[in-house]
Amino acid sequence: MFKKDNVFIGVALGLVLPGIAWFFVEILKKNVRFFEKDDLLYIGCIALNLIAVRYFFKYDKENTARGIVASTFVCAFIFFFYKVRQ
């Protein structure tokens, strides 16, 4: 009934993980002066997906990992357009 190796689950995970990390980055930027340069922090948010991709490929969840990779590209494009518009 519910397939655990699913591309849509991967897309959801790939968007939620950087979203949560982005939330914490915004809090850090307001409270810690050292983190005012946000470029590397946002790239780190996207890099969290690499950890998840490695985990899912290791445990043979290829479709879920592919969904995470697809959403990572979406996040990277959003970051690129964000930086171009600044």
Residue frames relative to the residue before (quaternion, step in Angstrom):
aa qw qx qy qz dx dy dz
M 1.0000 0.0000 0.0000 0.0000 0.00 0.00 0.00
F 0.7966 0.1223 -0.0509 0.5898 3.62 0.86 -0.92
K 0.2253 -0.7932 0.5567 0.1008 3.55 -0.53 1.21
K 0.3549 -0.7778 0.4841 0.1865 3.59 -0.61 1.13
D 0.6991 0.3853 -0.2560 0.5453 3.61 1.16 -0.49
N 0.2439 0.7897 -0.5007 0.2573 3.54 0.24 1.34
V 0.5238 -0.6468 0.4594 0.3104 3.58 -0.99 0.86
F 0.6614 0.5252 -0.3181 0.4306 3.60 0.92 -0.82
I 0.6036 0.5236 -0.3539 0.4860 3.58 1.11 -0.59
G 0.6461 0.5241 -0.3098 0.4604 3.57 1.01 -0.80
V 0.6422 0.5080 -0.3252 0.4731 3.58 0.98 -0.82
A 0.6525 0.5098 -0.3172 0.4624 3.58 0.94 -0.85
L 0.6661 0.4869 -0.3030 0.4769 3.60 0.91 -0.88
G 0.6744 0.5174 -0.2900 0.4398 3.55 0.98 -0.86
L 0.6886 0.4323 -0.2826 0.5089 3.58 1.19 -0.37
V 0.6575 0.5237 -0.3109 0.4436 3.57 1.07 -0.71
L 0.6476 0.5380 -0.3345 0.4234 3.63 0.87 -0.87
P 0.7061 0.4113 -0.2936 0.4961 3.66 0.75 -0.83
G 0.5946 0.5733 -0.3670 0.4279 3.60 1.11 -0.56
I 0.6605 0.4839 -0.2975 0.4910 3.55 0.96 -0.85
A 0.6562 0.5037 -0.3103 0.4685 3.57 0.95 -0.87
W 0.6223 0.5399 -0.3381 0.4550 3.60 1.01 -0.78
F 0.6160 0.5507 -0.3340 0.4535 3.58 1.02 -0.81
F 0.6881 0.4640 -0.2781 0.4836 3.59 0.91 -0.90
V 0.6041 0.5463 -0.3550 0.4590 3.60 1.09 -0.65
E 0.6469 0.5141 -0.3198 0.4636 3.59 0.95 -0.83
I 0.6388 0.5021 -0.3263 0.4830 3.60 1.01 -0.72
L 0.6621 0.5056 -0.3086 0.4590 3.60 0.93 -0.87
K 0.6399 0.5395 -0.3349 0.4329 3.59 0.96 -0.81
K 0.6956 0.4710 -0.2767 0.4666 3.58 1.02 -0.72
N 0.7683 0.3942 -0.1904 0.4669 3.58 1.07 -0.67
V 0.7700 0.2728 -0.1492 0.5571 3.62 1.12 -0.53
R 0.4104 -0.7515 0.4646 0.2259 3.57 -0.52 1.19
F 0.5892 0.6023 -0.3573 0.4030 3.59 1.08 -0.67
F 0.7333 0.4362 -0.2233 0.4712 3.59 1.08 -0.71
E 0.3183 0.7717 -0.5030 0.2238 3.60 1.13 0.44
K 0.6402 0.4502 -0.3266 0.5300 3.60 1.11 -0.55
D 0.1633 -0.8640 0.4741 0.0462 3.52 -0.27 1.26
D 0.4220 0.7339 -0.4643 0.2602 3.62 1.18 -0.12
L 0.7289 0.4258 -0.2540 0.4720 3.56 0.71 -1.04
L 0.6148 0.5456 -0.3578 0.4431 3.58 1.07 -0.60
Y 0.6676 0.4840 -0.3067 0.4753 3.58 0.98 -0.77
I 0.6180 0.5129 -0.3440 0.4865 3.57 1.07 -0.68
G 0.6205 0.5400 -0.3324 0.4613 3.58 1.07 -0.66
C 0.6040 0.5496 -0.3487 0.4600 3.56 1.10 -0.68
I 0.6727 0.4692 -0.2881 0.4944 3.55 0.99 -0.84
A 0.6333 0.5532 -0.3303 0.4287 3.59 1.04 -0.74
L 0.5184 0.6252 -0.4219 0.4030 3.61 1.17 -0.34
N 0.6123 0.5576 -0.3495 0.4382 3.55 1.10 -0.64
L 0.5950 0.5715 -0.3719 0.4255 3.60 1.08 -0.59
I 0.6228 0.5252 -0.3332 0.4747 3.57 1.06 -0.72
A 0.6691 0.4907 -0.2981 0.4719 3.57 0.94 -0.88
V 0.6308 0.5284 -0.3397 0.4555 3.62 0.99 -0.79
R 0.6524 0.5121 -0.3173 0.4599 3.58 0.91 -0.88
Y 0.6391 0.5308 -0.3213 0.4546 3.58 0.97 -0.83
F 0.7259 0.4437 -0.2615 0.4560 3.59 0.77 -0.98
F 0.6240 0.5007 -0.3513 0.4863 3.61 1.07 -0.54
K 0.6201 0.5558 -0.3397 0.4372 3.59 1.05 -0.74
Y 0.7693 0.3230 -0.1704 0.5243 3.58 1.01 -0.81
D 0.5484 -0.6875 0.3557 0.3164 3.58 1.17 0.75
K 0.4285 0.6329 -0.5100 0.3946 3.55 0.89 0.98
E 0.0504 -0.8744 0.4823 0.0153 3.55 0.70 1.14
N 0.6584 0.5113 -0.3270 0.4451 3.61 0.92 -0.78
T 0.6371 0.5089 -0.3260 0.4783 3.57 1.00 -0.77
A 0.6495 0.5080 -0.3159 0.4694 3.59 0.97 -0.84
R 0.6360 0.5219 -0.3316 0.4617 3.60 1.00 -0.73
G 0.6312 0.5234 -0.3268 0.4698 3.58 1.04 -0.70
I 0.6437 0.5082 -0.3187 0.4752 3.57 1.02 -0.78
V 0.6355 0.5196 -0.3282 0.4674 3.59 0.99 -0.79
A 0.6467 0.5200 -0.3209 0.4565 3.59 0.95 -0.84
S 0.6951 0.4532 -0.2844 0.4802 3.58 0.89 -0.85
T 0.5719 0.5698 -0.3814 0.4503 3.60 1.18 -0.48
F 0.6365 0.5078 -0.3267 0.4799 3.58 1.01 -0.74
V 0.6228 0.5242 -0.3413 0.4699 3.59 1.01 -0.72
C 0.6682 0.4904 -0.3002 0.4721 3.59 0.90 -0.90
A 0.6451 0.5155 -0.3253 0.4607 3.58 1.00 -0.79
F 0.6485 0.4991 -0.3244 0.4746 3.62 0.97 -0.73
I 0.6259 0.5212 -0.3380 0.4715 3.59 1.00 -0.75
F 0.6473 0.5073 -0.3118 0.4759 3.59 0.96 -0.87
F 0.6436 0.5276 -0.3218 0.4516 3.60 0.94 -0.87
F 0.7028 0.4515 -0.2784 0.4741 3.60 0.80 -0.94
Y 0.5863 0.5595 -0.3558 0.4653 3.57 1.16 -0.59
K 0.7017 0.4597 -0.2670 0.4743 3.58 0.89 -0.92
V 0.6356 0.5258 -0.3356 0.4549 3.62 1.03 -0.69
R 0.6962 0.4831 -0.2727 0.4556 3.57 0.97 -0.80
Q 0.5736 0.6054 -0.3822 0.3980 3.62 1.18 -0.34
